[in-house]
Amino acid sequence: MPQLNPAPWFAILVFTWLVFLTIIPTKILAHTYPNEPTSQSTEKPKTEPWTWPWY
């Protein structure tokens, strides 16, 4: 029964995992985000009072 011969399917399995473990992670790790997150300060921003008349 030729479909039970593990030789070609094992090679395909090994090659597929080789691709998954070498090429794909390097492409994912090389991805750069367009907007890098900036750290916010813990200080409260200084607010100015409004000078509008309240009628």
Secondary structure, 3 states (H helix, E strand, C coil): CHHHCHHHHHHHHHHHHHHHHHHHHHHHHCCCCCCCCCCCCCCCCCCCCCCCCCC
